[in-house]
Amino acid sequence: MSDSPWNVKSRRRRAPQPISPQSAQVKHVPLTPPAGEPAPTAAPQRKQRRLSKHPPQQANRPASPPKAKKAGQAIPKVCLGIVAALLVFAIITGNLLMQNQQKKDQLLAERAAEAQRILEHKQSHYRVRERSGYHDLIKKYAAEYRISASFLSAIIKCESSYDALAVSRVNARGLMQIMPDTGTWLAGRLSLKNYQPDALFDPETNIRFGAYYLAYLSDMFSGQPVMVASAYHAGANNVKHWALARAEDKKTITLDMIPMDDTRSYVRKVMDAYAIYFEQDKGGTATLPGALLFDPQRTGAGR
């Protein structure tokens, strides 16, 4: 039982012994070469070259290819490209902003100049009426014949610029440039005795005649300012003919329907002056009446 391989207390094995030439495992290896064969000779040893203290010159050696740059070395160029692009963008943007600012400043300057021109234009109308001394007469006869004092002022401004002694090339006279024949007809309508044409140079007589005549035309053309101003300049019969030929309702014409250039220019100036005086007389930026220019409840002049 003690010799059983399953016995825990088996005997120790002997340690391996070194192999010697005389051992049985290598007895077949001959120690001497067989007869007739030369014994192997040892390889000749090379003399070691004495290393020079100086390294060999590399002049004749071909240059080694450049080493590939690392990826990290390309980052500065990318950054420089981005910075350059941003700089170009900033310059272009700055130029555009500068141009826009210059355009804006120019537009503001033009608007300011236009506003100043309009203001001076208005003030010139205000001054000439106030300095004339005829404003009270204008308000008096405008109220008497129940017409717009602003429109009456505009007619005087465009006819004579408040010059009581003005005479036109066709002999129209005074503030409202009334023809002598028309003055005679108006004197008869107003029952004035001993009328003389030179009376048209009298400011009160001239304003009275002109206010009455505007009221007469207002009754004829339903208070339409364009038609009244056109009739005052070109005659009532011409305006009736234009309305029949050009207006859809055969009664009312607008500024662009006036065929005569001088009358159209005159009416445009009258409407501009009327807006200026209307704004001042109403004490602010009042809205210009669009349809009826005169008092619709007024009884007709000379009826």
Contacts in CASP RR format, 6 or more apart in sequence:
PFRMAT RR
TARGET T0000
AUTHOR 0000-0000-0000
METHOD contacts of the structure
MODEL  1
MSDSPWNVKSRRRRAPQPISPQSAQVKHVPLTPPAGEPAPTAAPQRKQRR
LSKHPPQQANRPASPPKAKKAGQAIPKVCLGIVAALLVFAIITGNLLMQN
QQKKDQLLAERAAEAQRILEHKQSHYRVRERSGYHDLIKKYAAEYRISAS
FLSAIIKCESSYDALAVSRVNARGLMQIMPDTGTWLAGRLSLKNYQPDAL
FDPETNIRFGAYYLAYLSDMFSGQPVMVASAYHAGANNVKHWALARAEDK
KTITLDMIPMDDTRSYVRKVMDAYAIYFEQDKGGTATLPGALLFDPQRTG
AGR
1 7 0 8 1.000
2 9 0 8 1.000
19 25 0 8 1.000
19 26 0 8 1.000
20 26 0 8 1.000
21 29 0 8 1.000
21 31 0 8 1.000
33 39 0 8 1.000
33 40 0 8 1.000
121 276 0 8 1.000
122 276 0 8 1.000
122 279 0 8 1.000
122 280 0 8 1.000
125 157 0 8 1.000
125 273 0 8 1.000
125 276 0 8 1.000
125 277 0 8 1.000
126 276 0 8 1.000
126 280 0 8 1.000
128 157 0 8 1.000
128 161 0 8 1.000
128 162 0 8 1.000
129 135 0 8 1.000
129 138 0 8 1.000
129 153 0 8 1.000
129 156 0 8 1.000
129 157 0 8 1.000
129 162 0 8 1.000
129 277 0 8 1.000
131 162 0 8 1.000
132 162 0 8 1.000
134 156 0 8 1.000
134 162 0 8 1.000
134 164 0 8 1.000
134 175 0 8 1.000
134 203 0 8 1.000
134 207 0 8 1.000
135 153 0 8 1.000
137 203 0 8 1.000
137 204 0 8 1.000
137 207 0 8 1.000
138 149 0 8 1.000
138 152 0 8 1.000
138 153 0 8 1.000
138 156 0 8 1.000
138 207 0 8 1.000
138 211 0 8 1.000
139 149 0 8 1.000
141 152 0 8 1.000
141 207 0 8 1.000
141 208 0 8 1.000
141 210 0 8 1.000
141 211 0 8 1.000
141 212 0 8 1.000
142 148 0 8 1.000
142 149 0 8 1.000
142 152 0 8 1.000
142 211 0 8 1.000
143 149 0 8 1.000
144 211 0 8 1.000
145 211 0 8 1.000
145 212 0 8 1.000
145 214 0 8 1.000
145 215 0 8 1.000
145 298 0 8 1.000
145 301 0 8 1.000
146 215 0 8 1.000
146 294 0 8 1.000
146 295 0 8 1.000
146 297 0 8 1.000
146 298 0 8 1.000
146 299 0 8 1.000
147 211 0 8 1.000
147 214 0 8 1.000
147 215 0 8 1.000
147 218 0 8 1.000
147 293 0 8 1.000
147 294 0 8 1.000
147 295 0 8 1.000
147 298 0 8 1.000
148 274 0 8 1.000
148 278 0 8 1.000
148 293 0 8 1.000
148 294 0 8 1.000
148 295 0 8 1.000
149 277 0 8 1.000
149 281 0 8 1.000
150 274 0 8 1.000
150 277 0 8 1.000
150 278 0 8 1.000
150 280 0 8 1.000
150 281 0 8 1.000
151 214 0 8 1.000
151 225 0 8 1.000
151 228 0 8 1.000
151 270 0 8 1.000
151 274 0 8 1.000
151 277 0 8 1.000
151 278 0 8 1.000
151 293 0 8 1.000
151 294 0 8 1.000
152 207 0 8 1.000
152 210 0 8 1.000
152 211 0 8 1.000
152 214 0 8 1.000
153 273 0 8 1.000
153 274 0 8 1.000
153 277 0 8 1.000
154 270 0 8 1.000
154 271 0 8 1.000
154 273 0 8 1.000
154 274 0 8 1.000
154 276 0 8 1.000
154 277 0 8 1.000
155 176 0 8 1.000
155 210 0 8 1.000
155 214 0 8 1.000
155 229 0 8 1.000
155 232 0 8 1.000
155 270 0 8 1.000
156 162 0 8 1.000
156 175 0 8 1.000
156 176 0 8 1.000
156 207 0 8 1.000
157 273 0 8 1.000
157 277 0 8 1.000
158 266 0 8 1.000
158 269 0 8 1.000
158 270 0 8 1.000
158 273 0 8 1.000
159 166 0 8 1.000
159 172 0 8 1.000
159 175 0 8 1.000
159 176 0 8 1.000
159 177 0 8 1.000
160 166 0 8 1.000
160 174 0 8 1.000
160 175 0 8 1.000
160 176 0 8 1.000
160 177 0 8 1.000
162 175 0 8 1.000
163 174 0 8 1.000
163 175 0 8 1.000
164 174 0 8 1.000
164 175 0 8 1.000
164 201 0 8 1.000
164 202 0 8 1.000
164 203 0 8 1.000
164 206 0 8 1.000
165 174 0 8 1.000
165 201 0 8 1.000
166 173 0 8 1.000
166 174 0 8 1.000
166 175 0 8 1.000
166 177 0 8 1.000
167 173 0 8 1.000
167 174 0 8 1.000
168 177 0 8 1.000
170 179 0 8 1.000
171 179 0 8 1.000
171 180 0 8 1.000
172 178 0 8 1.000
172 179 0 8 1.000
173 179 0 8 1.000
173 180 0 8 1.000
173 197 0 8 1.000
173 200 0 8 1.000
173 201 0 8 1.000
173 206 0 8 1.000
174 200 0 8 1.000
174 201 0 8 1.000
174 206 0 8 1.000
175 203 0 8 1.000
175 206 0 8 1.000
175 207 0 8 1.000
176 206 0 8 1.000
176 207 0 8 1.000
176 209 0 8 1.000
176 210 0 8 1.000
176 213 0 8 1.000
178 186 0 8 1.000
178 200 0 8 1.000
178 206 0 8 1.000
178 209 0 8 1.000
178 210 0 8 1.000
178 213 0 8 1.000
180 197 0 8 1.000
180 200 0 8 1.000
182 209 0 8 1.000
182 213 0 8 1.000
183 195 0 8 1.000
183 197 0 8 1.000
183 200 0 8 1.000
183 209 0 8 1.000
184 195 0 8 1.000
184 197 0 8 1.000
186 209 0 8 1.000
186 210 0 8 1.000
186 212 0 8 1.000
186 213 0 8 1.000
187 195 0 8 1.000
187 199 0 8 1.000
187 209 0 8 1.000
188 195 0 8 1.000
189 212 0 8 1.000
189 216 0 8 1.000
189 302 0 8 1.000
190 208 0 8 1.000
190 209 0 8 1.000
190 212 0 8 1.000
199 205 0 8 1.000
200 206 0 8 1.000
200 209 0 8 1.000
212 301 0 8 1.000
212 302 0 8 1.000
213 232 0 8 1.000
214 228 0 8 1.000
214 232 0 8 1.000
214 294 0 8 1.000
215 294 0 8 1.000
215 298 0 8 1.000
215 300 0 8 1.000
215 301 0 8 1.000
216 300 0 8 1.000
216 301 0 8 1.000
216 302 0 8 1.000
217 227 0 8 1.000
217 228 0 8 1.000
217 231 0 8 1.000
217 232 0 8 1.000
217 236 0 8 1.000
218 228 0 8 1.000
218 293 0 8 1.000
218 294 0 8 1.000
218 298 0 8 1.000
218 300 0 8 1.000
218 301 0 8 1.000
219 300 0 8 1.000
219 301 0 8 1.000
219 303 0 8 1.000
220 231 0 8 1.000
220 236 0 8 1.000
221 227 0 8 1.000
221 228 0 8 1.000
221 231 0 8 1.000
221 236 0 8 1.000
221 239 0 8 1.000
222 251 0 8 1.000
222 252 0 8 1.000
222 292 0 8 1.000
223 291 0 8 1.000
223 292 0 8 1.000
223 293 0 8 1.000
223 294 0 8 1.000
224 252 0 8 1.000
224 291 0 8 1.000
224 292 0 8 1.000
224 293 0 8 1.000
225 270 0 8 1.000
225 271 0 8 1.000
225 274 0 8 1.000
225 290 0 8 1.000
225 293 0 8 1.000
226 253 0 8 1.000
226 254 0 8 1.000
226 255 0 8 1.000
226 258 0 8 1.000
226 267 0 8 1.000
226 271 0 8 1.000
227 239 0 8 1.000
227 243 0 8 1.000
227 252 0 8 1.000
227 253 0 8 1.000
228 293 0 8 1.000
229 266 0 8 1.000
229 267 0 8 1.000
229 270 0 8 1.000
229 271 0 8 1.000
230 238 0 8 1.000
230 239 0 8 1.000
230 242 0 8 1.000
230 253 0 8 1.000
230 258 0 8 1.000
230 263 0 8 1.000
230 267 0 8 1.000
231 238 0 8 1.000
231 239 0 8 1.000
233 262 0 8 1.000
233 263 0 8 1.000
233 266 0 8 1.000
233 267 0 8 1.000
234 260 0 8 1.000
234 263 0 8 1.000
238 260 0 8 1.000
239 253 0 8 1.000
242 253 0 8 1.000
242 257 0 8 1.000
242 258 0 8 1.000
242 259 0 8 1.000
243 250 0 8 1.000
243 251 0 8 1.000
243 252 0 8 1.000
243 253 0 8 1.000
244 250 0 8 1.000
246 253 0 8 1.000
246 257 0 8 1.000
246 259 0 8 1.000
247 253 0 8 1.000
247 257 0 8 1.000
255 264 0 8 1.000
255 267 0 8 1.000
255 268 0 8 1.000
255 271 0 8 1.000
256 264 0 8 1.000
258 264 0 8 1.000
258 267 0 8 1.000
274 288 0 8 1.000
275 288 0 8 1.000
278 286 0 8 1.000
278 288 0 8 1.000
278 289 0 8 1.000
279 285 0 8 1.000
279 286 0 8 1.000
279 288 0 8 1.000
END
